[in-house]
Amino acid sequence: MTGGRAVVRRAPGKLFIAGEYAVVEPGNEAILVAVDRYITVTVSAAAGPGVVVTSDLAPGAVRHEWQGGRLTGGADTPHVVAAIETVAALLAERGLPVPPLDVSISSTLHEDGRKFGLGSSGAVTVATVAAVAAYCGLELSLEERYRLAVLASIRVEPKGSGGDLAASTWGGWIAYSAPDRDVVADLARGGVEAALRAPWPGFSLRRLPAPDGLRLEVGWTGNPASTTSLVAGLHRRTWRGSASHQKFVATTGDFVGAAVTALQEGDAEGLLRQLRRARQELARLDDEVRLGIFTPELTALCDAAEGVGGAAKPSGAGGGDCGIALLAADAPHAISHVRQRWAAAGVLPLPLSPALEGIEE
């Protein structure tokens, strides 16, 4: 145990560069980047029993009580509660007590109550796992932190890819493929410790270099979107398992693989070509299934970037939130022009940079 000393951990948000939708199925790779907006979690000793959670993402402080290994009343902060419960389960399996906890959360992934779509649920899960584990004296590797975060997230969002968790854990640019969540959920029923040690089929992660000669620009549409509902809406349709679905997964795998190679080789033009393919394939999916991935603001964002020789697309599930663009780093006038066109279309340029590190103390 830490003897009551407060522990602080922060985790960055994320953006999808390519591979959305296909990545929710095990073994399909996506490219993500962590960004320098953070969720910070501070854990200290609580004055009474149980767990007190205070968050600027929810109104007021809430005291939770333990009942059979679960915390009561987690409606306002379900990801935080799930993260604490998962770490507590590991402590129990190791014969260690869970002390009274005061958990305080602050975020720069939202503003005036509006989320930017930068993976706040994933970042708060990762930061809470890291902070609570450290406060309770657990020494965990990055992969163990990621695995605990996945086990926690399954309790709240069983079908997510976990890409946000990986980006928040490792930071920087990564190529990521998701584990089979059904297998992981089955493993979890045998205990957290066993799930940490077992193979996770489908999971892989590779660090990637940043794009050579290109600048990442991010625009926020002002409209929040629900990744969970968009992905669920797609899978409720007859599209899953269809020839169109198979084509989408194959095409996505092809351009993601080519984009990874372009990043590794410093091939800027090759990377731009693959990002344009990613936009086209998302547009084809949107036309066919009518999900609403492309809003007028996201279309304008993409067109403005392509108009100066760059490449752009929605980041994540679309339907609002953010779009990303890669533009020539040595063309400040073009970058300024794109930002002006975005503003005219109702898109707010966000001053973001890649976060080279993941979880930070």
VOGU-3710 file (C-alpha; in Angstrom, 3 decimals, decimal comma):
1> mtggravvrr> 0,000/0,000/0,000  1,080/3,620/-0,446  0,376/4,635/3,137  -2,307/7,124/2,166  -0,220/9,308/-0,143  -2,240/10,653/-3,061  -1,490/9,098/-6,437  -2,042/10,987/-9,703  -2,163/9,448/-13,169  -3,264/10,972/-16,453
11> apgklfiage> -4,092/9,373/-19,778  -4,340/11,045/-23,195  -7,255/11,042/-25,577  -7,106/9,468/-29,010  -8,025/9,819/-32,662  -8,600/7,077/-35,203  -6,524/7,629/-38,334  -7,831/4,627/-40,300  -9,578/1,320/-39,734  -12,803/2,329/-37,976
21> yavvepgnea> -15,686/-0,153/-37,912  -13,557/-3,042/-39,213  -11,425/-2,914/-36,045  -14,326/-3,986/-33,830  -13,861/-7,491/-35,226  -10,886/-9,410/-33,799  -7,607/-9,270/-35,691  -8,464/-6,338/-38,001  -5,834/-3,637/-37,651  -6,435/0,093/-37,228
31> ilvavdryit> -4,140/3,099/-36,894  -4,614/5,449/-33,950  -2,761/8,352/-32,396  -2,874/9,621/-28,830  -3,432/13,374/-28,499  -2,390/15,921/-25,892  -5,722/16,357/-24,157  -5,923/14,377/-20,945  -8,041/12,911/-18,202  -6,359/13,138/-14,808
41> vtvsaaagpg> -7,312/10,844/-11,925  -6,203/11,511/-8,358  -6,657/8,777/-5,740  -6,319/9,456/-2,019  -7,672/8,153/1,264  -11,404/8,579/1,791  -12,737/9,791/5,152  -15,255/6,949/5,399  -15,846/3,459/4,003  -16,352/2,644/0,331
51> vvvtsdlapg> -15,383/4,874/-2,588  -16,078/8,573/-3,135  -15,995/9,688/-6,785  -15,835/13,342/-7,777  -15,748/14,197/-11,470  -16,076/17,298/-13,609  -17,900/14,981/-16,027  -20,721/14,470/-13,492  -22,465/16,640/-10,878  -21,230/16,478/-7,287
61> avrhewqggr> -19,418/13,854/-5,247  -20,956/10,383/-4,966  -20,187/7,864/-2,229  -20,352/4,248/-3,394  -20,580/1,285/-1,044  -19,220/-2,206/-1,663  -21,780/-4,987/-2,051  -20,492/-8,402/-3,099  -17,500/-7,020/-4,964  -19,536/-4,384/-6,811
71> ltggadtphv> -20,070/-0,699/-6,085  -23,546/0,694/-5,624  -24,802/3,604/-7,714  -22,501/3,984/-10,703  -24,930/5,571/-13,150  -23,096/8,898/-13,557  -19,564/7,482/-13,906  -19,953/3,869/-15,088  -16,460/3,590/-16,624  -14,819/4,853/-13,435
81> vaaietvaal> -16,833/2,451/-11,275  -16,064/-0,492/-13,594  -12,339/0,333/-13,492  -12,316/0,457/-9,676  -14,283/-2,810/-9,438  -11,857/-4,554/-11,800  -8,772/-3,501/-9,844  -10,567/-4,456/-6,606  -11,285/-7,933/-8,014  -7,590/-8,408/-8,751
91> laerglpvpp> -6,689/-7,260/-5,237  -9,186/-9,701/-3,741  -7,747/-12,573/-5,780  -4,320/-11,712/-4,416  -5,639/-11,573/-0,843  -5,187/-7,810/-0,562  -7,723/-5,378/0,917  -9,340/-2,468/-0,909  -8,850/0,641/1,224  -11,399/3,478/1,349
101> ldvsisstlh> -10,790/5,493/-1,787  -11,350/9,093/-2,787  -11,208/9,271/-6,587  -11,173/12,689/-8,260  -11,380/13,120/-12,053  -10,663/16,152/-14,215  -10,735/16,298/-18,003  -9,551/18,467/-20,877  -11,298/16,168/-23,365  -14,429/18,277/-23,056
111> edgrkfglgs> -15,309/21,940/-22,751  -18,377/23,492/-21,119  -19,861/20,012/-20,801  -19,368/19,217/-24,508  -17,217/16,224/-25,383  -14,921/16,506/-28,393  -15,051/12,818/-29,296  -11,451/12,187/-28,275  -12,076/8,976/-26,350  -12,890/10,291/-22,895
121> sgavtvatva> -14,475/6,989/-21,812  -11,326/5,086/-22,730  -8,975/7,643/-21,206  -10,851/7,763/-17,893  -10,886/3,958/-17,731  -7,133/3,729/-18,335  -6,272/6,560/-15,929  -8,528/5,167/-13,190  -7,069/1,665/-13,500  -3,537/3,070/-13,339
131> avaaycglel> -4,191/5,409/-10,403  -6,163/2,970/-8,243  -3,703/0,141/-8,909  -0,732/2,348/-8,020  -2,429/3,649/-4,866  -3,096/0,070/-3,785  0,522/-0,935/-4,362  0,121/-2,965/-7,569  2,992/-2,782/-10,035  1,620/-3,323/-13,527
141> sleeryrlav> 3,142/-3,361/-16,992  1,560/-1,305/-19,772  -0,073/-4,401/-21,212  -1,479/-5,383/-17,814  -2,957/-1,897/-17,451  -4,472/-2,176/-20,924  -5,890/-5,623/-20,155  -7,452/-4,436/-16,903  -8,968/-1,489/-18,780  -10,448/-3,861/-21,374
151> lasirvepkg> -11,872/-6,093/-18,637  -13,440/-2,995/-17,072  -14,816/-1,651/-20,355  -16,464/-4,980/-21,203  -18,701/-4,442/-18,180  -19,994/-1,199/-19,726  -19,556/-1,501/-23,517  -19,163/-5,169/-24,494  -18,695/-4,575/-28,230  -16,089/-1,804/-28,346
161> sggdlaastw> -12,742/-2,360/-30,059  -10,567/-1,148/-27,182  -8,522/0,974/-29,578  -9,062/4,001/-27,382  -7,747/2,045/-24,384  -4,613/1,026/-26,290  -3,879/4,558/-27,509  -4,393/6,003/-24,025  -2,120/3,330/-22,526  0,825/3,376/-24,946
171> ggwiaysapd> 0,576/6,867/-26,483  2,046/7,966/-29,808  1,082/6,440/-33,156  0,084/2,782/-33,012  -1,202/-0,042/-35,198  -3,738/-1,970/-33,152  -5,958/-4,992/-33,584  -8,591/-5,956/-31,052  -8,808/-9,148/-29,042  -11,824/-11,406/-29,354
181> rdvvadlarg> -14,014/-9,773/-26,716  -16,175/-12,875/-26,278  -13,073/-14,912/-25,442  -11,877/-12,195/-23,052  -15,285/-12,070/-21,347  -15,164/-15,870/-20,913  -11,664/-15,617/-19,448  -12,844/-12,928/-17,020  -15,426/-15,294/-15,598  -12,496/-17,446/-14,464
191> gveaalrapw> -10,949/-14,520/-12,586  -9,048/-11,327/-13,356  -5,626/-12,826/-12,639  -6,230/-15,684/-15,058  -7,460/-13,270/-17,718  -4,302/-11,177/-17,350  -2,070/-14,206/-17,926  -3,947/-16,014/-20,720  -3,379/-15,444/-24,452  -5,822/-12,955/-25,997
201> pgfslrrlpa> -6,489/-14,098/-29,573  -6,614/-11,260/-32,087  -4,804/-8,671/-29,961  -1,710/-7,022/-31,375  -0,036/-3,652/-31,029  2,842/-2,047/-32,871  4,331/1,390/-32,335  4,555/3,477/-35,502  6,629/6,528/-36,425  4,870/9,849/-36,895
211> pdglrlevgw> 4,153/10,845/-40,521  7,187/12,277/-42,245  6,625/15,778/-43,638  2,931/15,877/-42,769  1,027/17,792/-40,121  -2,006/16,372/-38,363  -4,891/18,845/-38,239  -8,081/18,166/-36,295  -11,485/19,771/-36,706  -14,456/19,451/-34,353
221> tgnpasttsl> -17,913/19,603/-35,913  -19,655/20,790/-32,764  -21,994/17,806/-32,854  -21,480/14,943/-30,395  -21,809/11,394/-31,713  -22,284/8,028/-30,043  -19,791/5,463/-31,290  -21,614/2,727/-29,393  -24,973/3,434/-31,038  -23,479/3,845/-34,531
231> vaglhrrtwr> -21,583/0,553/-34,337  -24,590/-1,190/-32,795  -26,828/0,240/-35,517  -24,552/-1,152/-38,202  -24,484/-4,620/-36,655  -28,242/-4,745/-36,201  -28,659/-4,509/-39,938  -28,388/-7,407/-42,380  -25,106/-5,872/-43,571  -23,012/-7,927/-41,148
241> gsashqkfva> -21,910/-11,115/-42,879  -22,990/-9,840/-46,314  -20,780/-9,573/-49,399  -20,616/-5,815/-48,836  -19,413/-6,394/-45,281  -16,722/-8,772/-46,473  -15,603/-6,262/-49,117  -15,453/-3,468/-46,535  -13,309/-5,510/-44,135  -10,977/-6,654/-46,934
251> ttgdfvgaav> -10,608/-3,178/-48,430  -10,041/-1,630/-45,011  -7,388/-4,220/-44,216  -5,652/-3,422/-47,499  -5,457/0,344/-47,064  -4,594/0,127/-43,359  -1,736/-2,252/-44,155  -0,520/0,043/-46,925  -0,781/3,065/-44,620  1,278/1,290/-41,952
261> talqegdaeg> 3,955/0,575/-44,565  3,886/4,206/-45,713  4,374/5,418/-42,145  7,242/2,991/-41,575  8,934/4,054/-44,820  8,333/7,792/-44,447  6,267/7,809/-47,642  4,084/10,902/-47,252  2,359/10,681/-50,625  1,661/7,003/-50,129
271> llrqlrrarq> 0,077/7,731/-46,748  -2,120/10,469/-48,245  -3,330/8,052/-50,935  -4,356/5,498/-48,338  -6,145/8,091/-46,217  -8,162/9,142/-49,276  -9,048/5,494/-49,841  -10,184/5,306/-46,231  -12,520/8,259/-46,786  -13,908/6,707/-49,960
281> elarlddevr> -14,604/3,367/-48,314  -16,352/4,992/-45,343  -18,436/6,996/-47,818  -19,355/3,816/-49,707  -20,419/2,184/-46,449  -22,425/5,259/-45,513  -24,203/5,392/-48,888  -25,089/1,728/-48,682  -26,153/1,390/-45,052  -27,343/4,968/-44,362
291> lgiftpelta> -25,675/5,266/-40,968  -25,064/8,998/-41,182  -21,271/8,750/-40,894  -20,773/11,843/-43,058  -22,433/15,018/-41,851  -22,272/18,201/-43,975  -19,562/19,511/-41,653  -17,416/16,392/-42,007  -17,805/16,451/-45,798  -16,731/20,103/-45,873
301> lcdaaegvgg> -13,777/19,289/-43,615  -12,594/16,575/-46,000  -13,132/18,626/-49,152  -11,147/21,568/-47,771  -8,120/19,387/-47,027  -8,212/17,587/-50,364  -8,510/20,968/-52,101  -4,928/21,810/-51,068  -3,478/18,367/-51,831  -3,993/16,861/-48,390
311> aakpsgaggg> -6,187/14,016/-47,232  -8,943/13,908/-44,625  -11,713/11,744/-43,206  -13,970/11,359/-40,184  -12,138/10,059/-37,141  -13,901/7,218/-35,391  -17,507/6,334/-36,053  -18,397/9,678/-37,638  -21,861/11,173/-37,362  -20,297/14,229/-35,716
321> dcgiallaad> -17,340/14,652/-33,355  -13,980/15,127/-35,100  -12,418/14,799/-38,508  -8,705/14,561/-39,173  -6,538/15,863/-41,990  -2,945/15,301/-42,995  -1,442/18,353/-44,712  2,036/19,227/-45,956  3,949/20,485/-42,916  5,951/22,973/-45,014
331> aphaishvrq> 2,854/24,707/-46,432  1,634/27,072/-43,687  -0,534/29,053/-46,089  -2,384/25,895/-47,139  -2,891/24,935/-43,491  -4,235/28,410/-42,731  -6,548/28,223/-45,754  -7,955/24,882/-44,597  -8,577/26,224/-41,105  -10,413/29,229/-42,545
341> rwaaagvlpl> -12,603/27,000/-44,718  -13,343/24,789/-41,725  -14,404/27,774/-39,645  -16,652/28,995/-42,446  -18,314/25,544/-42,530  -18,900/25,500/-38,776  -15,907/23,277/-37,980  -13,725/24,328/-35,055  -9,989/23,702/-35,568  -8,647/22,060/-32,401
351> plspalegie> -5,081/22,846/-31,308  -3,950/19,258/-30,776  -0,624/17,485/-31,084  0,285/13,810/-30,765  0,925/12,690/-27,179  4,127/10,684/-27,375  3,574/9,041/-23,997  0,553/7,178/-22,737  -0,221/6,939/-19,015  1,764/9,557/-17,127
361> e> 2,464/10,120/-13,440
//
